[in-house]
Amino acid sequence: MATHDSHSSFIKTPQQLIAVVVLSFVVPIVGIVLLVQLVTSQPSAEPNAMTPEAVAKRLQPVGRVEFGGGGSGGGAAGSRSGEEVVKAVCSTCHQAGVAGAPKIGDRAAWGPRIKQGLQTMVAIAMKGKGAMPPKGGNPSLGDDEVARAVVYMANQSGASFKEPAAKQKPQAQTQAAAAPAAGGAAKPAAGDAADGKKIYDSTCTACHATGVANAPKLGDKAAWGPRIKQGMDTLLQSALKGKGAMPPKGGNASLSDADVRAAIEFMVSQAK
């Protein structure tokens, strides 16, 4: 009866020996390569996650912000120049290029848009596109004001469009506004006092209503809490100088320091 040799090798032929030798080199090398790839690989984001359409969908507000009055744009509602509208509304995003907005003066970004023609550009501004809400987030703007703002930004970026003429105030209204109040000295206009909500509506809401570019949303106590703890002076300096994607004074250089402070106080009051 034959006995079984427990120490006999499973390698019976030269071909098996070669295969074992090759595998003894290949398997460790493959393992090392896979380990290096695992350690050095970075998680990849969804390629379409930051498109204006995707951003707008994620930032879609629950409610609609309505504006009263003409805001703090430096002119009567409906008669403001393109520059005034841009400073009060559009520069919030177009000054810094927030959420893919073409920056003012960037000819490369504005070139394809200018080729579409003024009529198409104005129609887009009226209806909104991507992360940009209709009329830049200020529905109180007149159609001519929107057109003037588009012309102003396009002309700063290589176009030569003609800005629609601003409508003149009726002479009687102008004289009444200039006449001193009875009893001597003229009374200050109601809009002279810093009105935080009005300034928020005309300037700050474009980002703070929906949280564009990580701006703390109005009324979000969790987002505003750490900022409120920093103190009003710190908040004011950040708003005046700009921080992150937020340009100085929210993109409205015509605002006074008192106006900016009033807007901050209004937003803080809504987060307490």
C-alpha positions as CSV (number, residue, x, y, z in Angstrom):
1,M,0.0,0.0,0.0
2,A,1.5,3.4,-1.1
3,T,2.0,6.1,1.5
4,H,1.1,9.8,0.9
5,D,4.0,12.3,1.2
6,S,2.5,15.3,3.1
7,H,5.6,17.4,2.3
8,S,5.3,17.0,-1.5
9,S,5.1,20.4,-3.4
10,F,2.1,21.3,-5.5
11,I,4.5,22.6,-8.1
12,K,4.9,19.8,-10.6
13,T,6.1,21.5,-13.8
14,P,8.4,24.4,-14.8
15,Q,5.4,26.3,-16.0
16,Q,3.8,26.2,-12.6
17,L,7.0,27.4,-11.0
18,I,7.2,30.4,-13.4
19,A,3.6,31.3,-12.7
20,V,4.2,31.2,-8.9
21,V,7.3,33.4,-9.2
22,V,5.5,36.0,-11.4
23,L,2.5,36.1,-9.1
24,S,4.8,36.6,-6.1
25,F,5.9,39.9,-7.7
26,V,2.7,41.1,-9.3
27,V,0.3,40.6,-6.4
28,P,2.2,42.8,-3.9
29,I,2.8,45.5,-6.6
30,V,-0.9,45.6,-7.5
31,G,-1.8,45.8,-3.8
32,I,0.6,48.7,-3.2
33,V,-0.7,50.6,-6.2
34,L,-4.3,50.2,-5.1
35,L,-3.4,51.3,-1.5
36,V,-1.6,54.5,-2.9
37,Q,-4.7,55.3,-5.0
38,L,-7.0,54.9,-2.0
39,V,-4.8,57.2,0.2
40,T,-4.2,59.9,-2.4
41,S,-7.6,60.0,-4.2
42,Q,-9.9,63.0,-3.5
43,P,-13.7,62.8,-3.3
44,S,-15.1,64.2,-6.6
45,A,-18.0,66.5,-6.5
46,E,-21.0,66.3,-8.8
47,P,-19.8,68.1,-12.0
48,N,-23.1,70.0,-12.4
49,A,-23.5,70.8,-8.7
50,M,-22.3,74.4,-9.1
51,T,-24.0,75.4,-12.3
52,P,-26.2,78.5,-11.9
53,E,-29.3,76.4,-12.5
54,A,-28.3,73.9,-9.8
55,V,-27.5,76.7,-7.3
56,A,-30.8,78.4,-8.0
57,K,-32.7,75.2,-7.4
58,R,-31.0,74.6,-4.1
59,L,-31.4,78.2,-3.0
60,Q,-35.1,78.6,-4.1
61,P,-36.7,80.6,-1.3
62,V,-39.8,79.3,0.6
63,G,-41.5,82.7,0.3
64,R,-41.3,85.7,-2.0
65,V,-39.8,88.9,-0.8
66,E,-41.8,92.0,-1.8
67,F,-40.3,95.4,-1.8
68,G,-41.9,98.7,-0.9
69,G,-41.0,102.1,-2.2
70,G,-38.1,102.8,-4.5
71,G,-35.3,101.8,-2.2
72,S,-32.2,103.8,-1.5
73,G,-31.0,104.0,-5.0
74,G,-30.5,107.8,-5.1
75,G,-33.4,108.7,-7.4
76,A,-37.1,108.5,-7.7
77,A,-38.5,105.1,-8.6
78,G,-38.8,104.7,-12.3
79,S,-36.4,107.5,-13.1
80,R,-33.1,106.2,-11.8
81,S,-30.1,106.0,-14.2
82,G,-28.5,102.7,-15.1
83,E,-25.5,103.5,-12.8
84,E,-27.8,104.2,-9.9
85,V,-29.7,101.0,-10.3
86,V,-26.5,99.0,-10.7
87,K,-25.0,100.5,-7.5
88,A,-28.2,99.9,-5.5
89,V,-29.1,96.4,-6.9
90,C,-27.0,94.7,-9.5
91,S,-23.5,95.3,-8.1
92,T,-24.2,93.0,-5.2
93,C,-23.5,90.0,-7.5
94,H,-22.0,91.6,-10.6
95,Q,-19.2,93.4,-8.8
96,A,-17.7,90.2,-7.4
97,G,-19.1,87.6,-9.8
98,V,-21.3,85.9,-7.2
99,A,-23.0,82.6,-8.4
100,G,-21.5,82.9,-11.9
101,A,-22.8,86.5,-12.5
102,P,-20.6,88.2,-15.2
103,K,-18.4,90.8,-13.5
104,I,-18.7,94.4,-14.6
105,G,-15.8,95.2,-16.9
106,D,-15.1,91.5,-17.8
107,R,-15.2,91.7,-21.6
108,A,-14.6,88.0,-22.0
109,A,-17.6,87.2,-19.9
110,W,-19.9,89.8,-21.4
111,G,-18.8,89.4,-25.0
112,P,-21.1,86.4,-25.9
113,R,-24.0,88.1,-24.0
114,I,-23.5,91.4,-25.9
115,K,-23.7,89.5,-29.2
116,Q,-27.1,88.3,-28.3
117,G,-28.3,91.9,-28.4
118,L,-29.7,94.3,-26.0
119,Q,-33.3,93.1,-26.3
120,T,-32.4,89.6,-25.3
121,M,-30.2,90.7,-22.4
122,V,-33.0,92.9,-21.0
123,A,-35.6,90.1,-21.4
124,I,-33.3,87.8,-19.4
125,A,-32.8,90.4,-16.7
126,M,-36.6,90.9,-16.5
127,K,-37.4,87.2,-16.2
128,G,-34.3,86.0,-14.3
129,K,-31.9,83.2,-15.2
130,G,-30.0,80.7,-13.2
131,A,-29.2,82.1,-9.7
132,M,-30.4,85.6,-10.8
133,P,-34.0,86.4,-9.7
134,P,-36.3,88.5,-11.9
135,K,-35.1,92.2,-12.0
136,G,-32.1,91.3,-9.9
137,G,-34.4,90.5,-6.9
138,N,-36.0,94.0,-6.8
139,P,-39.5,93.8,-8.4
140,S,-40.0,97.5,-7.7
141,L,-37.7,98.4,-10.6
142,G,-39.4,99.8,-13.7
143,D,-38.7,98.1,-17.0
144,D,-36.8,101.1,-18.2
145,E,-34.6,101.0,-15.1
146,V,-33.8,97.4,-15.7
147,A,-32.9,98.2,-19.3
148,R,-30.7,101.2,-18.2
149,A,-28.9,98.9,-15.7
150,V,-28.2,96.3,-18.4
151,V,-26.9,99.0,-20.8
152,Y,-24.7,100.5,-18.1
153,M,-23.0,97.1,-17.2
154,A,-22.7,96.1,-20.9
155,N,-21.2,99.4,-21.9
156,Q,-18.7,99.1,-19.0
157,S,-17.7,95.7,-20.5
158,G,-17.2,96.6,-24.2
159,A,-20.7,97.4,-25.6
160,S,-21.9,100.7,-27.0
161,F,-25.7,100.6,-26.3
162,K,-27.8,103.7,-25.9
163,E,-29.3,104.0,-22.5
164,P,-33.1,104.7,-22.4
165,A,-33.8,108.3,-21.3
166,A,-34.9,108.8,-17.7
167,K,-38.3,110.3,-17.3
168,Q,-38.3,113.8,-15.9
169,K,-40.3,114.6,-12.7
170,P,-43.3,116.8,-13.2
171,Q,-42.3,120.4,-12.6
172,A,-45.0,120.9,-10.0
173,Q,-43.8,117.9,-8.0
174,T,-40.2,119.1,-8.2
175,Q,-41.2,122.5,-6.9
176,A,-43.2,121.1,-4.1
177,A,-40.4,118.9,-3.0
178,A,-38.0,121.8,-3.0
179,A,-40.3,124.3,-1.2
180,P,-39.6,124.7,2.6
181,A,-42.2,123.6,5.0
182,A,-44.5,126.2,6.5
183,G,-43.1,127.9,9.5
184,G,-39.6,128.4,8.3
185,A,-36.9,125.7,7.9
186,A,-37.6,122.8,5.6
187,K,-38.3,119.5,7.3
188,P,-36.1,116.6,6.4
189,A,-37.5,114.1,4.0
190,A,-38.8,110.8,5.4
191,G,-36.1,108.9,3.4
192,D,-33.3,110.9,5.0
193,A,-33.4,108.8,8.2
194,A,-31.6,105.5,7.9
195,D,-34.3,102.9,7.3
196,G,-32.8,99.4,7.9
197,K,-35.6,97.4,6.3
198,K,-35.7,99.6,3.2
199,I,-32.0,99.3,2.7
200,Y,-32.1,95.6,3.2
201,D,-34.9,95.3,0.6
202,S,-33.0,97.3,-2.0
203,T,-29.5,96.0,-1.4
204,C,-29.0,93.1,1.0
205,T,-31.9,90.9,0.0
206,A,-30.3,89.7,-3.2
207,C,-28.0,87.4,-1.2
208,H,-29.4,87.3,2.3
209,A,-33.0,86.3,1.3
210,T,-31.8,83.0,-0.2
211,G,-28.3,82.5,1.2
212,V,-26.4,83.1,-2.0
213,A,-22.6,82.4,-1.5
214,N,-23.1,81.4,2.1
215,A,-24.6,84.7,3.1
216,P,-26.6,84.1,6.4
217,K,-30.3,84.1,5.5
218,L,-32.6,86.6,7.1
219,G,-34.2,85.1,10.2
220,D,-31.8,82.1,10.4
221,K,-30.9,82.2,14.1
222,A,-28.3,79.4,13.9
223,A,-26.4,81.3,11.1
224,W,-26.6,84.7,12.7
225,G,-26.0,83.6,16.3
226,P,-22.1,83.4,16.1
227,R,-22.1,86.7,14.2
228,I,-24.2,88.5,16.7
229,K,-21.9,87.4,19.5
230,Q,-19.0,89.2,17.7
231,G,-20.7,92.5,18.4
232,M,-22.2,95.2,16.2
233,D,-18.9,97.0,15.6
234,T,-17.3,93.8,14.1
235,L,-20.4,93.2,11.9
236,L,-20.3,96.8,10.7
237,Q,-16.7,96.7,9.8
238,S,-17.2,93.4,7.9
239,A,-20.1,94.9,5.9
240,L,-18.2,98.2,5.2
241,K,-15.0,96.5,4.0
242,G,-16.6,93.4,2.5
243,K,-15.9,89.8,3.4
244,G,-15.7,86.6,1.3
245,A,-18.0,87.0,-1.7
246,M,-19.8,90.1,-0.2
247,P,-18.4,93.3,-1.7
248,P,-18.0,96.5,0.5
249,K,-21.3,97.9,1.6
250,G,-23.1,95.0,-0.1
251,G,-22.0,96.4,-3.5
252,N,-23.9,99.7,-3.0
253,A,-21.1,102.3,-2.6
254,S,-23.7,105.1,-2.3
255,L,-24.8,103.9,1.2
256,S,-23.5,105.8,4.2
257,D,-22.0,104.0,7.2
258,A,-25.2,104.8,9.1
259,D,-27.3,103.2,6.3
260,V,-25.2,100.0,6.5
261,R,-25.5,99.9,10.3
262,A,-29.2,100.3,10.0
263,A,-29.5,97.4,7.6
264,I,-27.4,95.2,9.9
265,E,-29.5,96.2,12.9
266,F,-32.6,95.2,11.0
267,M,-31.2,91.8,10.0
268,V,-30.0,91.2,13.5
269,S,-33.4,92.0,14.9
270,Q,-34.9,89.4,12.7
271,A,-32.5,86.7,14.0
272,K,-33.2,87.2,17.8
